């Protein structure tokens, strides 16, 4: 399982499916803040 997959699973458990999907979409987008959202999912939530 990749860090992104682990992070998505953790955010789903902590925040619920809707908020987790929003964060995952933000992390995979090309918009402002996407890199920070990706860092949060991969490293903060992915390492829990």
Residue, then its C-alpha position, 0 to 999 in steps of 0.5 A: x500500500x502506498x503512502x497516499x493509499x494509507x493516508x486516504x484510508x486514515x482520512x476516511x476513518x477520521x473524517x468520513x468519506x465525503x471529507x476524505x474524498x475532498x482532501x484526496x481530490x485537492x491533493x491530486x489536483x493542479x490547483x493552489x495548495x495541492x502540494x500541501x494537501x498531498x504532503x498531508x495525505x502522504x506523510x501526516x495521515x499516511x504515517x499514522 
